[in-house]
Amino acid sequence: MNWDRMEGEWKQRRGKAVHHWGKVMNDELAAIAGKYEELVGKLQEKYGIANEHSKRQVDNFKKIVDQLKKSNTRLRALQGDHKHAKAAPRKVRSTTVRTGQRRSPVRG
């Protein structure tokens, strides 16, 4: 996923960013609107770190989001396969009571 796409999905990703960088507030992340350079600058300001270090953090965050997205896609596919799988037919056996009369079938 390139950064343009991340910027486009920023509203969905912003919550993860809030958890990732606790010092950056949700409203600040909303104002950044997923712009790479603004996010890097905000991290520098809040954490007092160098530009390169902040760029590495943003790049690592993007990798984490990409991995989560892939995992979620795989999980949804597996859940869909599970829902559509046919259940194995159950065997039906009948039972008799002491009088020798048959009861309705019992599933088991």
N, C-alpha and C positions, 0 to 999 in steps of 0.2 A: 504494500500500500504506500503510495507516495504521499507527501505532505499535503498536497492540494485536496486529496480525498479526505485526509484527516481533518482538514479545515472545514470541509463540507459536512462532516459528521460530528463537528465539535460539540453540539448540544448533547449528543448521546455520550460522548467521551469525557465531557467536563466533570462528571461525577467521579470517574476514576482518577482524574487529575487532582481533584480535591483530596481524595484519599492518599494519593501519591505524594503530593506536596502540601502538607498541613498548614504551612505558613501563608500560602496563597489562598485568598478567600474566593468563594464561589462567584461573587459579583465581579471580582477582578478577572477571573477566568472568563466570565461572560463578556466583559469588555474587550478582552484579548481576541475573542472570537476565533481562536484556533490559528492565529497568525504566528508563524514560527519565530520570527525575530522578536516580536513583542513578548512571547512566552519566555524566550531566552533572556531578554532584558529584565523581565519581572523576577525570574529566578535569581539573577545576579543581584538585584536590588534587595529581595527578601532574605536571601541566604548569605549574601556577601561573598559570593564565589566568583571565580574567573569566568570569562566568556566561554572558553573552550570546555571547562568543566560543566557549565550550564548547558551547552550544546550537547555534550555527551549524555547528560541526564534526559534531555528532551528526546534524543535519538533512542535511548534505552526505553523510555516510556512508550514511544511509538512501536518498538519491537514487542513490548509486553501486550499492548492493545492488539496488535496484529495476531499474536499467538492466541490471545483470548478469543478473538473473533473466529479464527480457524477452529479452535476447540469447540466453540459453541455451534458452529456449522456442522462439525462431525457429530456432535451429541444429538442435534436435532435430526440428522439423517438416521442415526441409530435408533432414536425413539420412533421415527416414522416407520422404519423397517419392522420394529417390534410390534407396532400397532397393526400393521398389515399382515403379519404372519398368521397363518391359519392355526387355530388350536387343534391339537390332536383329538380325534374322536374318543369319547369316553366309552368304556365297556359298560354294558347294561346286563345285570344279572337278576334273576328273579329269585324270590325266597318263598318257602312254604311255611305255613303255620302248622301247629301240631295236628290240626284237624285234617290236614292234607289239602286244604284249599290254597289256591295261589293268591298271593298279594300282588299289588301293583309293583312294577319294576322299581328296583332301588339302584341308584347310580353309585358307582364306586370305583 
